[in-house]
Amino acid sequence: MAAVWAGIDAGKTHHHCVAIDDSGRRLLSRRVANDELELLELLTTVVKPGDEVTWGIDLADGGAALAIAILLSHGQSVHYISGRAIHRASESYRGEGKTDAKDAAVIADQVRVRRDLHPLRAGDDTVTDLKILTGRRMDLVADRTRTVNRLRAQLTGVFPGLERALDLTNTGPLILLSGYQTPAAIRRVGAKRLETWLRNRHVVRADRLAEIAVQAAERQHTSLPDEKLAAQLVHTLAKEVVALNQQIAELDKDIEARFRDHHAFDLITSMPGLGVILGAEFLAATGGDMTVFGTADRLAGFGGVAPVPRDSGKISGNLRRPQRYNRRLQRVFYTSALFSIRHCDESRRFHDRKRAEGKRHTQAVLALARRRVNVLWALLRDRRCYEPTPPSALVT
């Protein structure tokens, strides 16, 4: 049986594939369209009877999704290698030029010599859906953040006192700005009528919000230049933020419905700080198959919460934060650790102990996140829910 290694430099419309043998000799170099028929033809060409082919690819989704799905459906072994790793590795190969063919050859050779590359596996439908839904949610949240920042900047140019007084992440102030944007307009309507207007739109604590708005309006009697046009923009932006909030709320319901279909829903959400959204993002980032990582240490490294050594010469024990990790997964681990400090006594005590040892807040939270990875790993491995006190049978 002959061993063959194939590297695919993935692109949006076309891929380039290079196949090499055990000695590194090039067997094939071909540019193929991102099309099912051409990819199947490539598969037939590379995979010969009796050969064992291992594939490497520099994308794990997006434009490479079709190629990966075809390879996995035909029982092929596929590994992911990041673009940064390819760039660094290419410096040790002959020639300074960069081409798709060279990148594909580097990928193939790296798959041949390395044993630490991340294997790609076919995920279940629930995880695939969660990847799409959580990705869409991240886009909407980013859009909302940008729109809120634009709203704050525009409101400052019209009514800086009101901008300071309102929390524009809440629904009530957004509804207020959709109707009234200038000091003169708020003074004309008055506190009582403004409170009634807000109550009719189901705003919580409408009396307090109306009082804050009128007080701010009483402190500004100067009309700023272009106030009318700026007020129209504030109205439009406030409406956009409200619409984005509604879209995110509806998407959260879809995410929860799909997440509940996964067999690990109860296990993951039993961890303090890991609610529906963060739990769904954890599945989307990891694929839900912990055997891919092998150990909790590798999962922590993949999530960027495990320090890496930076020793040299007489210097030892020098640790630093990693530079290559999954940013999305690190955010899940870090944010869930923050939430657990507020709601879990064990997490709060661990954080306080690290702070007493002289660590900064961020360092203490990262240390807690690293410890929680071990716990989450054990829960998924043993298929049991989190308990503050481990069962006596499992205590050693």
Residue, then its C-alpha position, 0 to 999 in steps of 0.5 A: m500500500a502506497a502512502v500519498w499526501a495531498g494538499i489543497d490551497a482553497g479559494k473562492t472559485h478555484h482550488h489548487c491541489v498538489a499530491i506527493d509520495d512518501s519521498g516528497r516527489r510531486l505526483l500531481s499539480r492541478r487547478v480545479a474549479n470549486d465544482e462538485l464534478e471537478l472535485l470528484e474527478l480530482l478525487t478519482t485521479v488522486v486516490k488509486p486502488g491500494d493507496e492511502v491518501t491523507w489530505g490537508i487543506d487551509l480552510a475549514d469552512g466557507g469556500a472549502a466546505l464543498a471540497i471537505a464534504i466530498l472528501l469526508s463523504h468518501g471516507q478520506s482523512v482530512h486535516y486542517i492547517s492554518g494560513r499562518a502555519i503555511h506562511r511560516a512553513s513556506e519560509s523554509y522551502r526554496g524560493e521566495g515567490k508565493t503561488d497557489a501551487k507552492d502553497a498547496a505543495v507546502i500543505a501536502d508536505q506539512v501533512r506528510v511530516r507533521r502529526d499534530l494537525h487538527p483532523l476534520r470530521a463530519g459534524d452532525d446536523t445540529v452542530t452545523d445549524l448552530k455554526i450558521l446561527t451563531g455566526r449570524r448572531m455574531d454579525l448582528v451583534a457587531d452591526r448593533t454595536r456599530t449602529v449604537n456607536r453611530l447613534r451616540a455620536q449623532l446624538t452628542g451633536v444634537f443633545p449631549g446631555l441626553e446622550r450622557a443620561l441614557d443607556l442606549t443598550n436598553t429598549g426604553p431610551l431607544i423608543l424615546l429617541s425614535g419619537y423625540q430627539t431635541p431638547a425643544a421637542i421634549r420640553r414642548v411635550g412635557a414630563k406627563r405627556l411623555e410618560t404617557w407616550l412611553r407607557n403606551r409603547h410598553v416602556v418599563r419605568a416610563d416615569r423615570l425615563a421621562e423625568i431624566a429626559v425632561q431634566a436634560a432638556e431643561r439644561q439645554h436651550t441652545s439649538l445646534p446647527d443642522e439640528k433638524l437633519a441630525a434629529q432625523l438621523v437619530h430617529t433612523l438609527a434608533k429604529e435600526v437598533v430596535a430592529l436589530n434587537q428584535q432580530i437577535a431575540e428571534l435568532d436566540k430562540d432559534i439557537e435555543a431550539r436547535f441547541r436543545d436537540h443536541h445530546a450534550f445540551d443538559l451537560i453543557t448548560s449545567m456548568p455555571g456561566l455556560g448558558v444557552i448562547l455560550g453553550a451553543e457557541f462552544l459547540a459551534a467552535t469545537g464541533g462537539d466531538m472532544t475526541v478530536f482534541g484528545t485531552a483537556d490540555r489540547l482543548a485549552g490550548f485550542g481555546g487560548v486559555a493555556p499559557v505557553p512556555r517562553d524559556s531560553g538559556k538560563i531563563s525557565g518558567n517564563l509563561r506567556r499568552p498564546q498567539r495562535y488559538n481560536r478567538r471565538l472559543q476563548r471568548v466563550f471560556y473567558t465570558s463564561a468564567l466571568f459569569s460564573i464568578r457572579h453566580c457560583d461560590e466555587s468560582r468566586r473563591f477560586h478567583d479571589r484566591k488567585r487575586a490574593e496571590g497577586k494576579r491581576h483580574t484578567q489573569a485570575v479569570l484566565a486561570l479560572a477559565r483554564r480550570r473550568v476547561n478540565v471540568l467541562w471536559a470531564l463532564l462531556r467525557d463521563r456524560r454527566c451534569y455538573e455538581p458542586t460536590p463530585p459524587s463520592a464514588l468519583v472522589t479519589 
